[in-house]
């Protein structure tokens, strides 16, 4: 279980630390990507908020190597965010390969929550 948790933790750390770096200052590439995924033109404040929550989530995932609770909370945030993005994609007709990245990230987040909860038990 610890190996699975470590692998999905690494995946989430890589993806969401990069997302936090681009979303926090609301770089144009992040705004364009967010808009293409969700069909929403985000306000800079929303991008900053998501970037900060991603950064806190990454810190939680890292802290989860010592204490499971921060990783569980971070995994819940990432699953919620990725699930919402997937929802927005599917209601706007996206199909196939465009759904793969956030399906992977949401699955990794759920696996992280389950494995870290199993460590607590």
C-alpha positions in Angstrom: 0.0 0.0 0.0 2.8 2.4 0.8 4.3 1.9 -2.6 1.0 2.6 -4.4 0.6 5.7 -2.2 4.1 6.9 -3.0 3.6 6.5 -6.8 0.3 8.4 -6.9 1.7 11.0 -4.5 4.6 11.6 -6.9 2.2 11.9 -9.8 0.0 14.4 -8.0 3.0 16.4 -6.7 4.4 16.7 -10.2 1.1 17.8 -11.8 -0.2 20.1 -9.2 3.0 21.8 -8.2 3.4 22.9 -11.8 -0.3 23.9 -11.9 0.2 26.0 -8.7 3.2 27.7 -10.3 1.2 28.7 -13.4 -2.3 29.3 -11.8 -1.2 31.4 -8.8 0.1 34.3 -11.0 -2.7 33.6 -13.5 -0.3 33.2 -16.4 -1.9 33.4 -19.8 -1.1 29.7 -20.6 -2.9 28.6 -17.4 -5.9 30.8 -18.1 -6.1 29.5 -21.7 -5.8 25.9 -20.5 -8.5 26.4 -17.8 -10.8 28.1 -20.3 -10.4 25.3 -22.9 -11.1 22.6 -20.3 -14.0 24.2 -18.5 -15.4 26.7 -21.0 -15.3 29.3 -18.3 -13.3 32.5 -18.5 -11.8 32.7 -15.0 -11.3 35.8 -13.0 -7.7 36.3 -11.8 -8.8 35.9 -8.3 -10.3 32.4 -9.1 -7.0 31.3 -10.7 -5.0 32.6 -7.7 -7.4 30.7 -5.3 -7.1 27.5 -7.2 -3.3 27.9 -7.5 -3.0 28.5 -3.7 -5.2 25.5 -3.0 -3.1 23.4 -5.3 0.0 24.5 -3.5 -1.5 23.7 -0.1 -2.6 20.3 -1.6 0.9 19.6 -2.7 2.2 20.4 0.8 -0.4 18.1 2.2 0.6 15.2 -0.1 4.2 15.6 0.9 3.2 15.8 4.6 1.2 12.6 4.0 4.4 10.6 4.0 4.6 11.2 7.7 1.0 11.8 8.7 -1.8 10.5 6.6 -4.5 13.1 7.4 -3.0 16.0 5.3 -2.7 13.7 2.3 -6.3 12.6 2.7 -7.5 16.2 2.7 -5.3 17.1 -0.2 -6.5 14.0 -2.1 -10.1 15.1 -1.5 -9.3 18.5 -2.9 -7.6 17.1 -6.0 -10.4 14.6 -6.6 -13.0 17.4 -6.3 -11.1 19.7 -8.7 -10.4 17.0 -11.2 -13.9 15.6 -11.0 -15.3 19.1 -11.6 -13.1 19.6 -14.6 -14.1 16.2 -16.0 -17.8 17.1 -15.5 -17.3 20.4 -17.3 -15.6 18.6 -20.2 -18.2 15.9 -20.6 -21.2 18.3 -20.5 -19.6 20.2 -23.3 -19.1 17.2 -25.4 -15.4 16.3 -25.0 -14.7 12.7 -25.6 -11.8 10.3 -26.0 -8.2 11.4 -25.4 -9.1 14.8 -24.0 -10.6 13.2 -20.9 -7.5 11.0 -20.2 -5.4 13.5 -18.1 -8.0 14.5 -15.6 -9.3 10.9 -15.4 -5.8 9.9 -14.4 -5.4 12.7 -11.9 -8.8 12.1 -10.3 -8.1 8.4 -10.1 -4.8 9.0 -8.5 -6.4 11.4 -6.0 -9.0 8.8 -5.0 -6.3 6.1 -4.7 -4.3 8.4 -2.5 -7.2 9.0 -0.2 -8.0 5.3 0.0 -4.4 4.2 0.7 -3.7 6.9 3.2 -7.0 6.1 5.0 -5.9 2.5 5.1 -2.7 3.6 6.8 -4.7 5.4 9.5 -6.8 2.3 10.2 
